[in-house]
Amino acid sequence: MTGRGARSGRPPLVLVLPAAGGVAFLAVPLLGIVADAPWSDLGARLTSPAVTEALRLSLTVSGWALLVSLVLGVPLAWLLARTDFRGRTLVRSLVILPMVLPPTVAGVALFQGFGRRGLLGGPLESVGVTWPFTTAGAVVAAVFVSMPFLVVSLEGALTGLDPHFEEAAATMGAGPLRTLHLVTLPMVGPALAAGAALTWARALGEFGATITFAGNLPGVTQTLPLKVYLLLQEDPAGATAVSLLLLAIAAAVLIALRGRWLRPGHTSPG
């Protein structure tokens, strides 16, 4: 029986009712943002100097976070998928851990690692590198929580890729880097694009680790999610307007992916 055939037929009512409840549970809060948005002056609110500054900073931070995640995450995903080294299970667990850590715990962990009194904070500060409460710190926080999406997505694609293609390239004289560039990455391109999109979207929406490690400084670390937090206390309608913008961006990313990241079999070259 094919996967398409397995999905055909009338679903049992005992499953439909709780499933519909689950959909409603997820949809109602999101529809609440849409219904309560200040549509009459939405444009003015979203183009105010404070919001546009936070948007600019969010795009800057998420863009750098994506770039760093690609530089570090692609080789990491390849090693996890293609090599059998001691401690691989531990490394994979470390990759996944930021995805399940409470955001404030992630921020505390960053402080303990890269803060002035952290494991590497002192050596970094001695060479003039200070990350806490800086824009660079916001990028570090975003990379910490978003890079796992890229690594997990790409590792799954590489694991499902037939190694014969890479072996054929090697027999024709292509080195590992050339094979990775000309054969491997093009074949897992859809998974790489999906992982990159999710990484960027997660970085754009990062809040907890950022406010803990980098603070909430206007023009420095106050990204859109942090701006929502501030507006919620003084201008709830403004918070809803910015939340609607972030919701639209997240929905656009998911629609563009068309379920590719979660669909079974998406990592196959075909």
Backbone as JSON, one array per atom type, in Angstrom:
{
  "sequence": "MTGRGARSGRPPLVLVLPAAGGVAFLAVPLLGIVADAPWSDLGARLTSPAVTEALRLSLTVSGWALLVSLVLGVPLAWLLARTDFRGRTLVRSLVILPMVLPPTVAGVALFQGFGRRGLLGGPLESVGVTWPFTTAGAVVAAVFVSMPFLVVSLEGALTGLDPHFEEAAATMGAGPLRTLHLVTLPMVGPALAAGAALTWARALGEFGATITFAGNLPGVTQTLPLKVYLLLQEDPAGATAVSLLLLAIAAAVLIALRGRWLRPGHTSPG",
  "N": [[0.85, -1.2, 0.0], [0.62, 2.17, -0.87], [1.85, 5.36, 0.32], [0.02, 7.36, -0.35], [-2.34, 5.9, -0.68], [-2.68, 4.99, 1.89], [-3.53, 7.25, 3.17], [-6.05, 7.68, 2.28], [-9.7, 7.37, 2.36], [-12.38, 7.37, 4.85], [-11.84, 9.06, 7.83], [-11.82, 7.84, 11.23], [-14.36, 8.86, 13.51], [-13.72, 9.07, 16.17], [-11.13, 9.91, 16.15], [-11.21, 12.21, 14.62], [-12.6, 14.19, 16.08], [-10.98, 14.9, 18.46], [-8.74, 15.7, 17.0], [-9.71, 17.88, 15.54], [-10.2, 19.52, 17.7], [-7.57, 19.95, 18.52], [-6.58, 21.41, 16.34], [-8.18, 23.68, 16.52], [-7.37, 24.63, 19.0], [-4.76, 25.45, 18.45], [-5.22, 27.32, 16.46], [-6.96, 29.34, 17.37], [-5.61, 31.29, 19.14], [-3.88, 32.47, 17.25], [-5.65, 33.44, 15.33], [-6.81, 35.25, 16.97], [-4.9, 37.29, 17.13], [-5.05, 38.3, 14.53], [-7.72, 39.15, 14.46], [-7.78, 41.1, 16.44], [-6.02, 43.0, 15.63], [-4.92, 46.35, 15.05], [-6.24, 47.48, 12.53], [-6.98, 49.88, 11.3], [-4.99, 51.82, 11.7], [-2.71, 50.41, 11.12], [-0.58, 50.54, 9.29], [0.68, 52.95, 10.01], [1.55, 52.35, 12.58], [3.35, 50.27, 12.13], [5.28, 51.51, 10.69], [6.44, 53.31, 12.32], [9.22, 55.08, 13.81], [10.48, 53.65, 15.96], [9.63, 51.01, 15.63], [10.48, 50.42, 13.01], [13.22, 50.64, 13.4], [13.65, 48.51, 15.16], [12.89, 46.47, 13.43], [14.83, 46.7, 11.43], [17.09, 46.01, 12.93], [16.4, 43.41, 13.65], [16.41, 42.12, 11.16], [19.09, 42.42, 10.54], [20.37, 40.99, 12.64], [19.22, 38.41, 12.36], [20.04, 37.83, 9.76], [22.87, 37.75, 9.96], [22.99, 35.68, 11.82], [22.02, 33.55, 10.31], [24.04, 33.36, 8.37], [26.32, 32.69, 9.94], [25.38, 30.29, 10.97], [25.24, 28.74, 8.64], [27.96, 28.6, 7.94], [29.06, 27.24, 10.14], [27.23, 25.17, 10.59], [26.75, 23.57, 8.26], [29.2, 22.06, 7.73], [29.18, 20.67, 10.19], [26.78, 19.18, 10.08], [27.43, 17.53, 7.91], [29.6, 16.04, 8.94], [28.3, 14.65, 11.02], [26.56, 13.09, 9.55], [28.13, 11.68, 7.75], [30.45, 10.61, 8.84], [31.93, 8.41, 11.25], [32.65, 8.95, 14.28], [34.21, 8.97, 17.51], [32.14, 9.82, 20.16], [30.06, 10.87, 18.69], [27.32, 10.59, 19.2], [27.06, 12.15, 21.48], [27.73, 14.66, 20.46], [25.64, 15.03, 18.64], [23.54, 15.16, 20.44], [24.19, 17.53, 21.78], [23.76, 19.3, 19.7], [21.0, 19.18, 19.38], [20.06, 19.94, 21.84], [19.77, 22.85, 22.37], [17.31, 23.26, 21.15], [15.38, 22.35, 22.84], [15.85, 23.45, 25.27], [14.74, 25.66, 27.89], [14.18, 29.08, 27.01], [15.27, 31.13, 28.71], [17.11, 29.67, 30.15], [18.87, 29.03, 28.14], [19.91, 31.58, 27.69], [21.18, 32.05, 30.17], [23.08, 30.02, 30.03], [24.62, 30.96, 27.9], [25.69, 33.23, 29.09], [27.28, 32.0, 31.07], [29.07, 30.77, 29.46], [30.11, 32.67, 27.6], [30.03, 35.1, 28.84], [31.51, 37.83, 30.78], [32.61, 36.65, 33.01], [32.53, 34.07, 32.27], [33.33, 30.79, 30.86], [34.8, 31.24, 28.47], [34.68, 33.92, 28.4], [36.52, 35.67, 29.7], [39.06, 35.25, 28.3], [38.16, 36.09, 25.74], [37.48, 38.75, 26.22], [39.97, 39.75, 26.8], [41.13, 40.03, 24.35], [39.67, 42.0, 23.28], [37.03, 41.37, 22.66], [33.72, 41.5, 23.39], [30.67, 40.2, 24.18], [28.13, 40.09, 25.67], [25.18, 42.1, 25.99], [25.43, 43.45, 23.58], [25.11, 44.06, 20.0], [26.38, 42.02, 18.63], [26.21, 40.07, 20.58], [23.47, 39.56, 20.52], [23.34, 38.33, 18.04], [24.88, 36.04, 18.59], [23.21, 34.78, 20.48], [21.0, 34.26, 18.85], [22.12, 32.52, 16.95], [22.75, 30.36, 18.59], [20.25, 29.27, 19.31], [19.04, 28.79, 16.86], [20.66, 27.51, 14.91], [20.58, 24.64, 15.27], [18.27, 23.86, 13.8], [19.05, 24.0, 11.15], [21.17, 22.14, 11.1], [19.95, 19.7, 11.87], [18.01, 19.37, 9.85], [19.63, 19.26, 7.52], [21.38, 17.16, 8.11], [19.61, 14.98, 8.16], [18.9, 14.91, 5.44], [21.38, 14.36, 4.23], [21.93, 11.88, 5.33], [19.98, 10.33, 4.1], [20.81, 10.39, 1.48], [22.03, 8.73, -1.37], [25.18, 7.34, -1.21], [26.61, 6.58, -3.44], [26.74, 8.45, -5.49], [28.54, 10.37, -4.56], [30.75, 8.73, -4.28], [31.22, 8.1, -6.91], [32.01, 10.58, -7.92], [34.37, 10.86, -6.5], [35.94, 8.81, -7.6], [36.46, 9.9, -10.04], [38.33, 11.73, -9.52], [37.68, 13.92, -7.96], [38.1, 15.88, -5.08], [37.3, 15.83, -1.49], [36.16, 18.38, -0.72], [35.49, 19.47, -3.21], [33.72, 17.55, -4.12], [31.73, 17.84, -2.19], [30.87, 20.42, -2.82], [30.08, 20.31, -5.55], [28.53, 18.03, -5.89], [27.27, 16.89, -3.5], [25.98, 19.04, -2.0], [24.29, 20.28, -4.02], [22.49, 18.15, -4.44], [21.19, 17.86, -2.04], [20.0, 20.23, -1.89], [17.23, 21.23, -1.65], [16.6, 20.45, 1.03], [18.58, 21.83, 2.37], [17.87, 24.47, 1.77], [15.37, 24.55, 3.03], [16.12, 24.1, 5.7], [17.72, 26.36, 6.07], [15.83, 28.41, 5.77], [14.13, 27.92, 7.96], [15.96, 28.26, 10.0], [16.59, 30.98, 9.72], [14.04, 32.1, 10.21], [13.61, 31.25, 12.82], [15.69, 32.58, 14.12], [14.91, 35.2, 13.65], [12.67, 35.36, 15.25], [13.65, 35.06, 17.81], [13.72, 35.43, 21.34], [13.88, 34.89, 24.28], [16.58, 33.96, 24.99], [17.97, 36.07, 23.93], [17.12, 38.43, 25.33], [18.01, 37.77, 27.83], [20.79, 37.37, 27.58], [21.75, 39.41, 25.91], [20.27, 41.64, 26.49], [17.83, 44.37, 26.36], [18.16, 46.67, 24.58], [17.43, 49.61, 22.94], [18.02, 49.99, 19.49], [20.34, 48.59, 19.68], [20.17, 45.92, 20.79], [17.48, 45.48, 20.78], [15.32, 43.73, 19.25], [12.54, 42.84, 17.05], [10.82, 40.91, 18.46], [11.52, 41.55, 21.12], [10.7, 44.17, 21.15], [7.96, 43.81, 20.97], [7.46, 42.75, 23.5], [8.04, 44.98, 25.09], [6.16, 46.84, 24.13], [3.83, 45.58, 24.88], [3.45, 46.23, 27.48], [2.99, 48.95, 27.5], [1.58, 49.74, 25.24], [-0.69, 47.93, 24.11], [-2.1, 47.58, 21.67], [-0.2, 48.3, 19.8], [1.64, 46.27, 20.29], [0.18, 44.1, 19.37], [0.03, 44.75, 16.66], [2.75, 44.57, 15.8], [3.17, 41.92, 16.44], [1.46, 40.76, 14.6], [2.87, 41.3, 12.26], [5.19, 39.7, 12.62], [3.94, 37.22, 12.75], [2.93, 37.05, 10.15], [5.31, 36.92, 8.68], [6.41, 34.49, 9.61], [4.4, 32.73, 8.77], [4.6, 33.07, 6.02], [7.12, 31.96, 5.53], [6.66, 29.25, 6.16], [4.67, 28.61, 4.31], [6.1, 28.96, 1.96], [7.89, 26.86, 2.21], [6.17, 24.76, 1.96], [5.56, 22.55, 3.57], [7.85, 21.02, 3.32], [9.92, 20.5, 5.12], [8.84, 18.87, 7.09], [7.57, 16.85, 5.75], [7.31, 13.38, 5.06], [10.03, 11.67, 3.56], [11.17, 13.85, 2.3], [13.84, 14.3, 2.03], [14.99, 12.9, 0.03], [16.87, 12.67, -3.05], [15.3, 12.97, -5.32]],
  "CA": [[0.0, 0.0, 0.0], [1.41, 3.39, -0.96], [1.53, 6.38, 1.32], [-1.2, 8.06, -0.76], [-3.46, 5.04, -0.39], [-2.86, 4.89, 3.33], [-4.19, 8.46, 3.66], [-7.39, 7.77, 1.71], [-10.75, 6.78, 3.17], [-13.0, 8.21, 5.87], [-11.17, 8.9, 9.13], [-12.76, 7.52, 12.31], [-14.85, 10.02, 14.24], [-13.05, 9.14, 17.46], [-9.89, 10.65, 15.94], [-11.49, 13.51, 14.02], [-13.03, 15.17, 17.08], [-9.84, 15.49, 19.17], [-7.86, 16.38, 16.05], [-10.31, 19.19, 15.29], [-9.95, 20.32, 18.9], [-6.18, 20.37, 18.48], [-6.44, 22.47, 15.34], [-8.81, 24.9, 17.07], [-6.52, 25.11, 20.1], [-3.63, 26.16, 17.86], [-5.65, 28.39, 15.55], [-7.68, 30.44, 18.04], [-4.73, 32.41, 19.52], [-3.35, 33.14, 16.06], [-6.76, 34.22, 14.78], [-7.03, 36.37, 17.88], [-4.01, 38.38, 16.71], [-5.6, 38.87, 13.3], [-8.98, 39.83, 14.74], [-7.58, 42.23, 17.35], [-5.02, 43.91, 15.09], [-5.43, 47.71, 14.79], [-6.16, 47.6, 11.07], [-7.19, 51.26, 10.83], [-3.71, 52.55, 11.69], [-1.67, 49.39, 11.12], [0.58, 51.02, 8.55], [1.38, 53.97, 10.8], [2.21, 51.71, 13.71], [4.47, 49.44, 11.67], [6.31, 52.36, 10.09], [6.97, 54.25, 13.31], [10.69, 54.95, 13.89], [10.91, 52.63, 16.91], [9.38, 49.69, 15.05], [11.37, 50.21, 11.86], [14.56, 50.41, 13.93], [13.67, 47.13, 15.65], [12.84, 45.59, 12.25], [16.16, 46.72, 10.82], [17.99, 45.24, 13.78], [16.01, 42.01, 13.54], [16.9, 41.6, 9.89], [20.55, 42.35, 10.64], [20.74, 39.91, 13.55], [18.84, 37.12, 11.77], [20.88, 37.6, 8.59], [24.18, 37.29, 10.43], [22.8, 34.37, 12.46], [21.92, 32.55, 9.24], [25.36, 33.2, 7.76], [27.16, 31.94, 10.87], [24.83, 28.93, 11.05], [25.65, 28.03, 7.44], [29.4, 28.36, 8.0], [29.34, 26.24, 11.16], [26.28, 24.07, 10.61], [26.87, 22.66, 7.12], [30.23, 21.05, 8.02], [28.78, 19.84, 11.32], [25.8, 18.22, 9.59], [28.13, 16.56, 7.06], [30.36, 15.13, 9.8], [27.36, 13.79, 11.73], [25.92, 12.16, 8.62], [29.05, 10.95, 6.87], [31.6, 10.04, 9.53], [31.64, 7.68, 12.48], [33.71, 9.32, 15.2], [33.9, 8.77, 18.92], [31.4, 10.94, 20.74], [29.09, 11.44, 17.75], [26.01, 10.68, 19.87], [27.11, 13.31, 22.38], [27.7, 15.88, 19.63], [24.28, 15.18, 18.13], [22.71, 15.61, 21.57], [24.49, 18.93, 21.99], [23.13, 20.06, 18.62], [19.56, 19.21, 19.58], [19.73, 20.48, 23.16], [19.2, 24.21, 22.38], [15.94, 23.27, 20.65], [14.46, 21.97, 23.92], [16.15, 24.22, 26.48], [13.97, 26.89, 28.12], [14.94, 30.2, 26.46], [16.07, 31.83, 29.7], [18.24, 28.8, 30.48], [19.83, 29.23, 27.05], [20.58, 32.85, 27.96], [22.09, 31.85, 31.3], [24.18, 29.2, 29.52], [25.48, 31.84, 27.12], [26.43, 34.04, 30.06], [28.29, 31.18, 31.72], [30.08, 30.41, 28.48], [30.73, 33.79, 26.9], [30.0, 36.32, 29.64], [32.83, 38.29, 31.24], [33.12, 35.68, 33.98], [32.26, 32.73, 31.75], [34.47, 29.94, 30.51], [35.61, 31.89, 27.45], [34.47, 35.37, 28.43], [37.76, 36.36, 30.04], [39.97, 35.27, 27.15], [37.61, 36.91, 24.66], [37.58, 40.17, 26.6], [41.38, 40.14, 26.76], [41.47, 40.39, 22.96], [38.77, 43.06, 22.85], [35.73, 40.85, 22.21], [32.71, 41.47, 24.44], [29.39, 39.87, 23.55], [26.9, 40.43, 26.4], [24.58, 43.43, 25.84], [25.85, 44.05, 22.31], [24.46, 43.47, 18.83], [27.03, 40.73, 18.4], [25.63, 39.14, 21.54], [22.16, 39.16, 20.01], [23.61, 37.36, 16.98], [25.31, 34.8, 19.25], [22.01, 34.15, 21.04], [20.19, 33.77, 17.74], [22.8, 31.35, 16.38], [22.67, 29.26, 19.55], [18.93, 28.64, 19.32], [18.52, 28.54, 15.52], [21.5, 26.63, 14.1], [20.14, 23.25, 15.27], [17.29, 23.59, 12.76], [19.8, 23.76, 9.92], [21.95, 20.92, 11.22], [19.04, 18.55, 11.89], [17.42, 19.23, 8.52], [20.63, 18.86, 6.54], [21.88, 15.83, 8.45], [18.64, 14.01, 7.68], [19.01, 14.81, 3.98], [22.64, 13.7, 3.9], [21.8, 10.47, 5.71], [19.15, 9.66, 3.11], [21.4, 10.51, 0.15], [22.8, 7.57, -1.81], [26.59, 7.73, -1.26], [27.23, 6.19, -4.71], [27.0, 9.64, -6.28], [29.78, 10.95, -4.06], [31.83, 7.8, -4.59], [31.52, 8.24, -8.34], [32.79, 11.81, -8.08], [35.71, 10.61, -5.96], [36.69, 7.98, -8.55], [36.85, 10.75, -11.17], [39.39, 12.63, -9.08], [37.2, 15.05, -7.17], [38.42, 15.82, -3.66], [36.14, 15.93, -0.61], [35.51, 19.69, -0.78], [34.9, 19.62, -4.54], [32.54, 16.67, -4.15], [30.69, 18.48, -1.38], [30.38, 21.62, -3.5], [29.5, 20.04, -6.87], [27.64, 16.86, -5.9], [26.46, 16.68, -2.31], [25.09, 20.16, -1.66], [23.19, 20.42, -4.98], [21.5, 17.08, -4.31], [20.4, 18.1, -0.82], [19.64, 21.65, -1.93], [15.92, 21.54, -1.05], [16.66, 20.34, 2.49], [19.42, 22.93, 2.83], [17.06, 25.69, 1.69], [14.36, 24.49, 4.08], [16.78, 24.31, 6.98], [18.15, 27.75, 6.14], [14.65, 29.25, 6.0], [13.69, 27.73, 9.34], [16.98, 28.87, 10.85], [16.39, 32.43, 9.66], [12.79, 32.44, 10.88], [13.8, 31.07, 14.28], [16.55, 33.67, 14.57], [14.11, 36.43, 13.61], [11.72, 35.34, 16.35], [14.3, 34.77, 19.09], [13.41, 36.38, 22.41], [14.33, 34.6, 25.64], [18.04, 33.96, 25.13], [18.46, 37.41, 23.59], [16.89, 39.39, 26.4], [18.81, 37.36, 28.99], [22.22, 37.48, 27.32], [22.1, 40.65, 25.22], [19.5, 42.75, 27.0], [16.76, 44.95, 25.55], [18.66, 48.02, 24.37], [16.96, 50.15, 21.65], [19.05, 50.25, 18.49], [21.52, 47.73, 19.9], [19.73, 44.52, 20.9], [16.01, 45.41, 20.82], [14.75, 43.21, 18.01], [11.08, 42.92, 17.03], [10.18, 40.22, 19.58], [11.72, 42.32, 22.35], [9.84, 45.35, 21.03], [6.61, 43.36, 21.32], [7.43, 42.64, 24.96], [8.0, 46.33, 25.65], [4.88, 47.45, 23.77], [2.75, 44.91, 25.59], [3.28, 46.88, 28.77], [2.59, 50.37, 27.38], [0.73, 49.93, 24.06], [-1.1, 46.58, 23.68], [-2.47, 47.57, 20.26], [1.05, 48.29, 19.06], [2.2, 44.92, 20.43], [-0.57, 43.23, 18.46], [0.41, 45.08, 15.29], [4.07, 43.99, 15.52], [2.97, 40.47, 16.48], [0.88, 40.39, 13.31], [3.96, 41.31, 11.28], [6.0, 38.5, 12.84], [3.11, 36.09, 12.37], [2.87, 37.01, 8.68], [6.61, 36.47, 8.2], [6.52, 33.06, 9.91], [3.48, 32.0, 7.89], [5.15, 33.11, 4.66], [8.21, 30.98, 5.45], [6.1, 27.9, 6.14], [3.98, 28.43, 3.03], [7.14, 28.8, 0.94], [8.45, 25.52, 2.33], [5.11, 23.82, 1.57], [5.66, 21.34, 4.36], [8.99, 20.21, 2.9], [10.77, 20.1, 6.26], [8.19, 17.85, 7.9], [6.95, 15.82, 4.92], [8.14, 12.19, 4.96], [10.7, 11.44, 2.29], [11.57, 15.09, 1.63], [15.29, 14.39, 1.9], [15.49, 12.13, -1.1], [17.32, 13.55, -4.11], [14.26, 13.23, -6.3]],
  "C": [[0.88, 1.23, 0.0], [0.99, 4.36, 0.13], [0.26, 7.13, 0.98], [-2.43, 7.23, -0.43], [-3.74, 4.96, 1.09], [-3.59, 6.12, 3.87], [-5.62, 8.59, 3.14], [-8.4, 7.14, 2.64], [-11.26, 7.73, 4.23], [-12.3, 8.0, 7.21], [-12.2, 8.6, 10.21], [-13.11, 8.76, 13.12], [-14.13, 10.2, 15.56], [-11.7, 9.85, 17.36], [-10.14, 12.06, 15.41], [-11.81, 14.55, 15.08], [-11.85, 15.73, 17.89], [-8.86, 16.19, 18.24], [-8.39, 17.78, 15.73], [-10.11, 20.1, 16.5], [-8.51, 20.81, 18.95], [-5.95, 21.49, 17.51], [-7.01, 23.78, 15.88], [-7.95, 25.5, 18.18], [-5.34, 25.91, 19.57], [-4.06, 27.39, 17.06], [-6.24, 29.58, 16.28], [-6.74, 31.57, 18.47], [-4.2, 33.18, 18.32], [-4.44, 33.98, 15.39], [-7.07, 35.41, 15.67], [-6.14, 37.56, 17.54], [-4.58, 39.09, 15.5], [-6.85, 39.69, 13.61], [-8.78, 41.1, 15.55], [-6.57, 43.25, 16.82], [-5.64, 45.28, 14.8], [-5.35, 48.05, 13.3], [-6.24, 49.04, 10.59], [-5.89, 52.06, 10.77], [-2.53, 51.59, 11.72], [-0.4, 49.9, 10.44], [1.38, 52.04, 9.35], [2.14, 53.35, 11.96], [3.45, 50.94, 13.26], [5.59, 50.27, 11.05], [6.82, 53.42, 11.06], [8.47, 54.04, 13.45], [11.15, 53.83, 14.82], [10.74, 51.23, 16.34], [10.3, 49.43, 13.87], [12.81, 49.99, 12.32], [14.69, 48.98, 14.46], [13.63, 46.14, 14.49], [14.2, 45.54, 11.57], [17.14, 45.88, 11.62], [17.68, 43.75, 13.71], [16.53, 41.39, 12.26], [18.42, 41.47, 9.91], [20.98, 41.15, 11.47], [20.42, 38.55, 12.92], [19.67, 36.81, 10.53], [22.26, 37.1, 8.97], [24.07, 35.92, 11.08], [22.71, 33.26, 11.41], [23.28, 32.3, 8.61], [26.28, 32.37, 8.65], [26.69, 30.5, 10.96], [25.22, 28.11, 9.82], [27.13, 27.66, 7.51], [29.72, 27.25, 8.99], [28.48, 24.99, 11.01], [26.41, 23.09, 9.46], [27.98, 21.64, 7.35], [29.84, 20.13, 9.17], [27.77, 18.79, 10.89], [26.46, 17.14, 8.74], [28.91, 15.57, 7.92], [29.43, 14.16, 10.54], [26.76, 12.73, 10.81], [26.89, 11.24, 7.93], [30.22, 10.3, 7.59], [31.16, 9.37, 10.82], [32.8, 7.94, 13.45], [33.25, 9.12, 16.63], [33.23, 10.03, 19.48], [30.35, 11.53, 19.82], [27.71, 11.58, 18.4], [25.95, 11.88, 20.8], [27.02, 14.6, 21.59], [26.29, 16.1, 19.09], [23.34, 15.67, 19.23], [22.94, 17.09, 21.86], [23.84, 19.82, 20.93], [21.64, 20.24, 18.89], [19.17, 19.94, 20.86], [19.19, 21.9, 23.14], [17.76, 24.28, 21.89], [14.94, 23.0, 21.77], [14.75, 22.71, 25.22], [15.14, 25.36, 26.67], [14.8, 28.1, 27.66], [15.8, 30.93, 27.49], [17.27, 31.0, 30.14], [19.31, 28.92, 29.4], [20.61, 30.53, 27.26], [21.57, 32.74, 29.1], [23.31, 31.05, 30.85], [25.15, 30.06, 28.7], [26.31, 32.74, 28.03], [27.57, 33.24, 30.68], [29.39, 30.76, 30.75], [30.85, 31.59, 27.94], [30.65, 35.12, 27.65], [31.38, 36.66, 30.18], [33.45, 37.35, 32.26], [32.89, 34.25, 33.53], [33.53, 32.0, 31.37], [35.39, 30.6, 29.49], [35.5, 33.41, 27.48], [35.73, 36.15, 28.72], [38.74, 36.4, 28.89], [39.46, 36.12, 25.99], [37.76, 38.39, 24.98], [39.02, 40.65, 26.54], [41.84, 40.5, 25.36], [40.47, 41.38, 22.39], [37.42, 42.6, 22.36], [34.8, 40.74, 23.4], [31.35, 41.26, 23.8], [28.15, 40.26, 24.35], [26.48, 41.89, 26.18], [25.13, 44.19, 24.63], [25.06, 43.42, 21.18], [25.07, 42.13, 18.49], [26.5, 39.67, 19.35], [24.26, 38.67, 21.12], [22.32, 38.14, 18.88], [24.02, 36.02, 17.58], [24.11, 34.06, 19.82], [21.15, 33.55, 19.95], [20.81, 32.53, 17.11], [22.62, 30.15, 17.3], [21.34, 28.53, 19.46], [18.46, 28.24, 17.92], [19.36, 27.57, 14.69], [21.09, 25.16, 14.14], [19.12, 22.92, 14.18], [17.98, 23.28, 11.44], [20.52, 22.42, 9.98], [21.05, 19.69, 11.15], [18.45, 18.31, 10.51], [18.43, 18.7, 7.52], [21.2, 17.49, 6.84], [20.92, 14.74, 7.97], [18.71, 13.81, 6.18], [20.27, 14.06, 3.58], [22.59, 12.21, 4.23], [21.0, 9.7, 4.67], [19.7, 9.71, 1.7], [22.23, 9.29, -0.18], [24.27, 7.97, -1.95], [27.28, 7.37, -2.58], [27.56, 7.41, -5.58], [28.33, 10.29, -5.86], [30.97, 10.04, -4.36], [32.22, 7.89, -6.06], [32.35, 9.49, -8.6], [34.22, 11.61, -7.6], [36.55, 9.79, -6.93], [37.13, 8.79, -9.77], [37.83, 11.84, -10.74], [38.95, 13.83, -8.27], [37.55, 14.86, -5.69], [37.18, 16.0, -2.81], [35.41, 17.27, -0.71], [34.83, 19.91, -2.13], [33.66, 18.75, -4.68], [31.4, 17.28, -3.36], [30.05, 19.63, -2.13], [29.6, 21.28, -4.77], [28.47, 18.92, -6.86], [26.69, 16.86, -4.71], [25.47, 17.81, -2.06], [24.0, 20.38, -2.71], [22.1, 19.36, -4.81], [20.64, 17.23, -3.06], [19.97, 19.56, -0.75], [18.29, 21.97, -1.32], [15.93, 21.47, 0.48], [17.51, 21.46, 3.07], [18.64, 24.24, 2.82], [16.0, 25.71, 2.79], [14.97, 24.73, 5.45], [17.22, 25.75, 7.15], [16.96, 28.68, 6.42], [14.15, 29.14, 7.43], [14.68, 28.36, 10.32], [16.8, 30.39, 10.89], [15.14, 32.85, 10.41], [12.92, 32.3, 12.39], [14.66, 32.19, 14.85], [15.77, 34.98, 14.62], [13.17, 36.51, 14.81], [12.32, 35.1, 17.71], [14.02, 35.86, 20.12], [14.15, 36.06, 23.71], [15.83, 34.66, 25.83], [18.61, 35.35, 24.85], [18.3, 38.38, 24.74], [17.71, 39.05, 27.64], [20.29, 37.65, 28.78], [22.62, 38.84, 26.74], [21.31, 41.86, 25.71], [18.46, 43.25, 26.01], [17.08, 46.42, 25.31], [18.22, 48.53, 23.0], [18.13, 50.46, 20.72], [20.27, 49.37, 18.61], [21.12, 46.26, 19.94], [18.2, 44.38, 20.88], [15.46, 45.02, 19.45], [13.22, 43.26, 18.1], [10.42, 42.15, 18.17], [10.35, 40.96, 20.9], [10.89, 43.6, 22.34], [8.4, 45.0, 21.36], [6.46, 43.3, 22.84], [7.31, 44.01, 25.61], [6.64, 46.99, 25.37], [3.71, 46.84, 24.54], [2.45, 45.58, 26.93], [2.75, 48.31, 28.64], [1.64, 50.63, 26.21], [0.32, 48.58, 23.51], [-1.48, 46.52, 22.2], [-1.22, 47.56, 19.38], [1.72, 46.92, 19.12], [1.49, 43.96, 19.49], [-0.19, 43.49, 17.01], [1.76, 44.45, 14.92], [3.99, 42.48, 15.55], [2.38, 39.98, 15.16], [1.94, 40.35, 12.22], [4.82, 40.06, 11.41], [5.23, 37.24, 12.46], [3.06, 35.94, 10.85], [4.2, 36.5, 8.1], [6.77, 34.96, 8.43], [5.62, 32.24, 9.0], [4.0, 31.97, 6.46], [6.28, 32.1, 4.5], [7.65, 29.57, 5.34], [5.37, 27.62, 4.83], [5.0, 28.21, 1.91], [7.76, 27.41, 1.0], [7.47, 24.44, 1.9], [5.25, 22.48, 2.31], [6.88, 20.5, 4.07], [9.79, 19.68, 4.1], [10.17, 18.92, 7.01], [7.62, 16.71, 7.07], [7.85, 14.59, 4.85], [8.75, 12.06, 3.58], [11.22, 12.67, 1.61], [13.06, 15.15, 1.38], [15.84, 13.59, 0.73], [15.86, 13.05, -2.24], [16.25, 13.88, -5.1], [13.25, 14.22, -5.81]]
}
